[in-house]
Amino acid sequence: MQRRDFLRLTALMPFAAMGQRLMAATAPLGPVSDARPDGRPHRFALSRQHFLLDGQPFQIRSGEMHPIRIPVDYWDHRIQMAKAMGLNTIAIYLMWNALESQPGVFDLDSGNRHFAHFIQRCAAHGMWVYLRPGPYICGEWDYGGLPPYLLREPDMRVRDRNDARYMQAVTRYFDAIAPRIAPLMASRGGPILMVQIENEYASFGHDLAYLEQLRSMWRERGIEGPFAISDGLSQLNQERTYLPGTALGLDGDTDFAQAQHFAGDAPVWVGEGYPGWLTHWGDATFQRGDYVDTLQQLLKQGRSFNLYVVHGGTNFGFGAGANAHRDYGNFEPVITSYDYGAPIDERGAATADYHRFRKMIGAALGQRLPEPPSTPPAIELPELKAQPWASLWGNLPAARHVEQPEANELLFGQDHGMVLYRRRLRGGATLEVDGVRDYATISHGGRYLGYLSRVQKPGLRAQAPIALPPGDEAMLDILVDSFGHVGYGAAMADRKGILGAIRVDGQAVQGWDVHSLPLAPDCLSALRPLREPTGQPGLFFRVGFELAEVGDCYLDMSAWDKGYVWVNRQLLGRYWRIGPQQRLYCPAAWLRKGHNDIVVLDLHRIEATVIGSAQSLA
């Protein structure tokens, strides 16, 4: 079953019960290969329900982690942690939108975007790679990895071979990354064993020819496979989107016997097994899991598996995605942390599950595993009190006049951040805003009146009417903040801003000045500081501090309301008082000896507030 469906169906039972559904497996024939990448060509193949490496049966023991979610300085550490747990493979998503920010503007070499270097580091540590390059990946990432610039076309049909504009963009993406991937395939001396064709397509569509076309496109660019798909068994049963000749990865399922009817002689394996789970803003607590019994059965039967995830990392910046129903209702944005309850936690420490899994895998292999590397050092910051520094209202860019609201992507070509709608209106009326995506604060004459939220969790106000207090004509400000774009299922046109009408006493009001506030990387450098105190929320706060030594830490934002945090001009991500996340991970690499600087943009606070410090997520 699919990841999100799996969560709903197992919410009231332990994950361990999944182990009871494991079907009998055919034991591998002959000696199992323990070959490691060594720079020489290796032959990885799909044969008679087994994976073969250089002609011998091979068990993939994989753990997933994503380079874009991990600081480059810790890549080697996280790979070594996975190896010391007894794994032999690292599964990797490539997030297309992290590599191509604008049409034709690629960055494949800077920082944690240099995926080829990450793959090479896997090889250096003797780890194989299962590559999942998209174009669509889900991964609880913004727009499922698709570039949000695709949403600038009003009628764009993504994941559709019949939309020439989409396929042209995919072609451009493949043309950019294929030359980096091809030399790293096992057949050419690299560590990549297998490449996934798209991801969880049966939860979106049923055009098998689309998957076939993607496979052909890879082959045309020198990547011959083998290839895999990954999906939930119930969706495959319904949509019939198994691509013949590919390895079949089951997401959350372990009914190998039924899956083998689809795959024929091709291998069936656990493409995503869940030792933990994702967490949304407003959840009661961080999601966790119990995968011990299921992993024990997989090891006993010699089944190949991929732990999703062995290490989650962090949705830095605007990386976090969202889930929603087909009709875009029940909107659930993902928190900044991607800890995921994984065996290796957000900052690289071994959890209790890590030690349990390591012991189980070592016993199954009958060998002594390498010792895990030590956890990177952590520090605790002094208590910091951030003071009001600059006002959003005193730093507005030039406005664009529109008669009625329009999605940010269509109006400004804006992918993330905020927009401000302004117009002078007399008080004593009732304001309604249809289609707020995803959160809006309302002010009239500089007086904050309330907020509207698309996220329907206990204690949050729905998109309901707001009363404008009686008074003369004054400036109405509707400041709209966005979460990540929906990245799973059929709701793949999740544009941001205001998608409906703004109505006063039931009548649509036209004629608005709209300011684009994308919170671009350089947005802090041009801010003009406050000249006098202000009572209107929408303030940047700032605090500086000195460090003698650097290390990992968490910023405790529990005294704040909702907004964004930058450390030394690096955007950590979002925080929100509804939790459950109150602490944001700050890697040592983003700190420096000597002077450091934290900037907070809070949508509600107007007074100096404390930023705490901690050494763990919770």
Secondary structure, DSSP 8 states (H G I E B T S, - for coil): --HHHHHHHHTTS-GGGGGGG--------S--------SS---EEEETTEEEETTEE---EEEE--GGGS-GGGHHHHHHHHHHTT--EEEEE--HHHHEEETTEE--SSGGG-HHHHHHHHHHTT-EEEEE--S---TTBGGGGS-GGGGGSTT--TT-TT-HHHHHHHHHHHHHHHHHHGGGBGGGTSSEEEEE-SS-GGGT---HHHHHHHHHHHHHTT----EEEEE-HHHHHHH----TTSEEEEES---HHHHHHHHTTS-EEEEEE-SS---BTT-SS------HHHHHHHHHHT--EEETTSB--B-TTTTB-EE--TTS-S-EEB-SB--TT-SB-TTS-B-HHHHHHHHHHHHHHTS----------B-----EEEEEEEEGGGG----EEESS---HHHHT---SSEEEEEEEE-SSSEEEESSEESEEEEEETTEEEEEEES---TT---S--EE--S-S-EEEEEEEE----B-STT------EE-S-EEETTEE---EEEEEE---TTTTTT--B-SS---SS-EEEEEEEEESS--BEEEE-TT--EEEEEETTEEEEEEETT-S--EEEE-GGG--SEEEEEEEEESS--S-EEEEEESS--
